[in-house]
Amino acid sequence: MKNRLRIYRTMTNLTQEELAERLGVTRQTVIAIEKERYDPSLELAFKMAQLFKVAIEDIFQFEG
């Protein structure tokens, strides 16, 4: 799954560590998601969308 997490994170001037703290995950999780090595749970994806005040589809794009 493609994502724009890094773009939204940098637009809001958050470090990977700061984003991880706000989401309740590790920095390694944020890194893995940004590098598209790990797909977040639906709950985590909703938390990200809520944090950035966008729809989940704005951050994540499914490529079937």
C-alpha positions as CSV (number, residue, x, y, z in Angstrom):
1,M,0.0,0.0,0.0
2,K,1.4,3.4,-1.0
3,N,1.3,6.2,1.5
4,R,2.0,9.9,2.0
5,L,2.8,9.7,5.7
6,R,6.2,11.3,5.4
7,I,4.7,14.2,3.4
8,Y,2.0,14.9,6.0
9,R,4.6,14.5,8.8
10,T,7.0,17.0,7.3
11,M,4.2,19.4,6.4
12,T,3.3,19.6,10.1
13,N,7.0,19.8,11.2
14,L,6.9,16.6,13.2
15,T,9.9,14.3,13.7
16,Q,9.4,10.6,13.4
17,E,9.8,10.4,17.2
18,E,7.1,13.1,17.9
19,L,4.7,11.4,15.5
20,A,5.3,8.0,17.1
21,E,4.6,9.5,20.6
22,R,1.4,11.1,19.4
23,L,0.2,7.8,17.9
24,G,1.3,5.6,20.7
25,V,3.7,3.5,18.6
26,T,7.5,3.2,18.3
27,R,9.7,5.3,16.0
28,Q,10.6,2.1,14.2
29,T,6.9,1.6,13.3
30,V,6.7,5.1,11.8
31,I,9.9,4.4,9.8
32,A,8.5,1.0,8.5
33,I,5.2,2.6,7.5
34,E,6.9,5.5,5.7
35,K,9.2,3.1,3.8
36,E,6.1,1.0,2.9
37,R,7.4,-2.1,4.6
38,Y,4.5,-2.2,7.1
39,D,0.8,-1.5,6.7
40,P,-0.8,-0.1,9.8
41,S,-3.9,-1.4,11.5
42,L,-7.1,0.2,10.6
43,E,-7.2,1.8,14.1
44,L,-3.7,3.3,13.6
45,A,-4.6,4.6,10.1
46,F,-7.7,6.3,11.6
47,K,-5.5,7.9,14.3
48,M,-3.1,9.2,11.6
49,A,-6.0,10.6,9.6
50,Q,-7.5,12.3,12.7
51,L,-4.1,13.7,13.7
52,F,-3.6,15.3,10.3
53,K,-7.3,16.2,9.9
54,V,-7.6,14.4,6.5
55,A,-9.4,11.3,5.2
56,I,-7.6,8.0,5.4
57,E,-7.6,7.9,1.6
58,D,-5.5,11.1,1.6
59,I,-2.7,9.3,3.4
60,F,-3.0,5.7,2.1
61,Q,-3.7,4.5,-1.5
62,F,-4.4,0.8,-2.1
63,E,-2.7,-0.7,-5.2
64,G,-4.5,-3.9,-6.0
